[in-house]
């Protein structure tokens, strides 16, 4: 049986295609497997800012494999009690203790989640926050920091990102023509 597939893709900021819809078997008769397109999420642009003004104490070091050692975020210098601001407009996904340290996780409209630790949370799950709004205060120590610091992480799905890349503008988006097939 021959299948004809119609795929519509949207290129996201990181270059990943998102499948919007498909058409099932052709000539199967009746309903024949027509599939309704998945709804599109509204386009979202999030302006990010550093959560604290401190310098990078320890950089992002991606692991060579998903389960290997690495440093899945950056450590920023910050004294105990320093307010930690939301890196961008978001909704609080989690605020509470993890392994004895206070953690805040924010879900941003562009699909990125940012994590902040060790903090004493000032927010609760489900709360909307604006960029720069305090979500916690530095409380405790993060392993690997010579002094007090903030560990700031970022993910898209299960993929860890260097959160400092969120601070760099992408630049202009350019659409290129699709090459013609010989024939």
N, C-alpha and C positions, 0 to 999 in steps of 0.2 A: 504494500500500500504506500502510495506516495503521500508525503506530507508537505504542505507549504506553510512556512512559518513567517509571520510578520513580526518583527521585533522593532520596537521603538526604544531608543536609548537616550538617556540624558547624561552628559558628562558632568560629574560632580567636581568640585574644586580639586580633589586629589587625583582626578583622572579615571575613576572607576565608573564603568557603565552601570546603569540601573535599568533592568528590564521592566518595561511598563506593561506590555501585553503580548499575547500570542494567539494565533488562530490554529485550531485543531485540524484534523484530517479533512481533505477536500474530497468530495464525491461520496462521503459516507452516508449522505441522505439525512433528512430530518434535522434535528438539533446538531447532529454531526460533530459535536465537540467544540463548538465555538466557545471561547473563553472570554469573559469580560475583562477588559484591561484593569490592572491594579490602579487604585487612585494615587495620584501624585501628591507628595507632600509639598506644601507651599515652599517656594524658594526662600532660603534664609541666608542672610549675611550677618555674621556676628563680628563686631569690632572687639578685639581682645586687648587687654592691658596687663602689665605685670601685677601680681597680687600683692607684692611688697616691693619697696624700692631698692632692696639689697642686691649686692653683686652676686654672680654665680660662684658658689663655693665648690660645687661638684657638678660636672656636666652630665647630660644624657648619654648613656652608653648602651646602645641596643645589644641584646644578647645575640650570639651567632645562630642560635636555634630557639624556638619558642620556650623550651624548658631549661635553657642554660642560664647561668648567672649573667647579670647585667645591671645597669642602673636605669630603671624605667621612669625617669623623670629628672628634674634638675633640683639642686639644693640652692636656695637663695639665702644669703645672710640676713638674719632678723633676730633681734633681741627678744627675750622672753617678754610676753605681754603685748608685743607689737600686733596691731590690728591687721588681719588678712582680708583683702578685698576680693570680691568675685572678679575673675578675669574677664567676664563678659556677662551680659544678661542671660539668666538661666533659671531653672527650677531646681531646688535642692532635692537630690535623689536620696541622699543618706547623710545623717549627721549623728555621730555617736562614737563609742569606743570600738576599736578593733585591735586585738592583741595588746591591750593596755594603753593604747594611744588614741587620742581624739582625732577623728577623720571627718572631713566634709567632702561629699561628692556632688558636683553640679552637672546637670544635663542641659546643654546648650541647643538652641534651635537648629544648628547646622549638623547635629548628630555627634558632636564632640562631647565627651565628658571630661571634666577636670577634677583632680583630686588634690586635697590639701591636708598635710599632716606634719608634725603633731600640733593640734589646735584644741582649744576649748571652744566648742561650737557655740555660736550666737544665733543660729537658725535651726529650723526643724524641717523634716522631710515634707515635701509638697509645697513649701514656701517659694514664691517667686522672688528673685533678687535682681537688682540692677548692677551693671558693671561698676566696680569700685565699692559697692556696698559691703561693709564688714560682714563676713560669714563666720569669723572666729578670731581668736587671739592665740599667738604662739604660746604653747604650754607643753613643757617636756622637751625631750631630745630625740632627734632622728639619728639612727645609727649611721655612722660614716661622716657626720659633721664634726669638725673640731670644736665648734661652739654651737650656740643656739642657731637654728636655721629653720626654714620652711622647705619641706619636700613638696614640689609641685609636679604633678603628673598629668598626662593627657592621653586619651584613647579615642579611637573611632572603632566602635564594635569591640573586638578583642585585640586589635592592633594598637600597641603603644606608639605614641608619637613624641618627638621632642617638643615640649610645650613652647619653647622659644620660637619655633617656626610659626606659631599662631600670631606672633607679634609682627611678622613681616608681611607687608602687602603682597598679593599675588601678581599685581601688574595687569596689563590689559589682556583680555581673552581674545584670541584670534581664531576664527573659524576658517579652515582650509578646505579647498575643493576636494571632493573624493576623486581619486584617479579613475579615468575611464578604462574599462576592460578592452583589450584589443579585439577587434572583430568586425 
